[in-house]
């Protein structure tokens, strides 16, 4: 009998019995240690070989809250909720305009800065100058700084794609089952910032064109699997998405204005325009094939 479905995995009574035995066999193990043992037992790993620890811990917690299992007490309690994380510290940089044409600011240098000394600079600039501020990207993610003559002029963040997105899913044409398995092959652009003192025509679309060439290689190097499609949201009340359109991104439709856990079937947040960019001509075939 199925007990629950979590992130595409069906958990049965037999699975619950196995987890109970695992907990009983390791009475002093922490929740994280139990998660890693379960990942090893189920061969639940990411494409790059690392355990799906956070997903597994979420599953264990869901079973614990539903009284199917009893986890040990947490060893560590957060001092603050994740959504109240300390904002990135302000970093002051040169705000002199770098020039007014692409020829002047080129050549551009793209640096993937996640897990590097420059990541805090990227976070800080987004917090200071992006109208939405900085939030930690979800799941797999990469961050980029774009430099002109050793000065940062733009920031981009990429993360795992939203699991359910009607207009995108219809555009690709995949089934719900295939989507759950292949959603990892889409990268989502939650933040794109050209620093406000950088006023260079066509720069934004030029950067998008180059990042589409760089990102797939970096993603596969870090996470061990490719991406075939890029997507983003644009708030039509604020922007037209001109730079995305100029970089040949395709308008897929609009969101419903409801969150992923909505139960009311009524919009409760701004409706966004969804744009996508195929990285390969055969993206539909690749995204729709059984892994």
TATA-V316497 format. One line per field, one symbol per residue. ss: DSSP state (2 for helix, 1 for strand, 0 for the rest). psi: psi as a letter, one per 20 degrees, with the letter a starting at -180 (. if undefined). A space follows every 50 residues. Layout:
# TATA-V316497
ss: ???
psi: ???
This chain:
# TATA-V316497
ss: 01111100111122222222222220000022222222222200100000 10222222222222200000000000000002220000000000000000 02222001111100000022222222222000000000001111111100 11111111110000022222220002222222222111111111000000 00222222222222222222222000001111110000000222220001 11110000000000000000001111110000222222000
psi: ppgrpolippprhhgghghghgghimhjqrggghghhhgghilnqrhjiq qmghgghhgghghghjkhroqqqphpppiqqhikqpqqqppprpjppirj qhhgiqqqpppoipkrhihhgggggghhiphiapqpqpbpqqqqppqolj ppiqqpqqrqqqhpnghghhghkqrhghghhjhijpppnhppppqhjono pjgghgghghhhhgghggghggijqrqiqqqrqpoiihrikghgghjkqp phbqrijqrhjpiikqpjrppqppqqopiqhkhgghhiqp.
